[in-house]
Amino acid sequence: MTETILLDPTDERTPLARPLTPRRGELRRTVGLLDISKPRGDVFLNRLAELFTERRPELVVARFRKPTFTKPAPVDLRREIAEKCTFVIEALAD
């Protein structure tokens, strides 16, 4: 397993070295992009959607949005994401 430096958004003074999660074979199926409704999160997810479409055209990109960032995603939204997606990327931004 390869080590990499990941920045922890709660404390960037000392970057943490963490192992990357091993990939489980080829990426196929559906990637969910979850916007938690913070400002500019959609900008980040729009760019990710463009990159996935350009570099991994075999993937289906599904977009989701929480009603507010101040509360957990509603149960129905979480259930929909779990049923439709192989994996999810959540956008945090300001």
Secondary structure, DSSP 8 states (H G I E B T S, - for coil): --EEEE--TT--SS-EEEE-----SS--SEEEEEE-S-TTHHHHHHHHHHHHHHH-TTSEEEEEE-S-TTS---HHHHHHHHHH-SEEEEE---
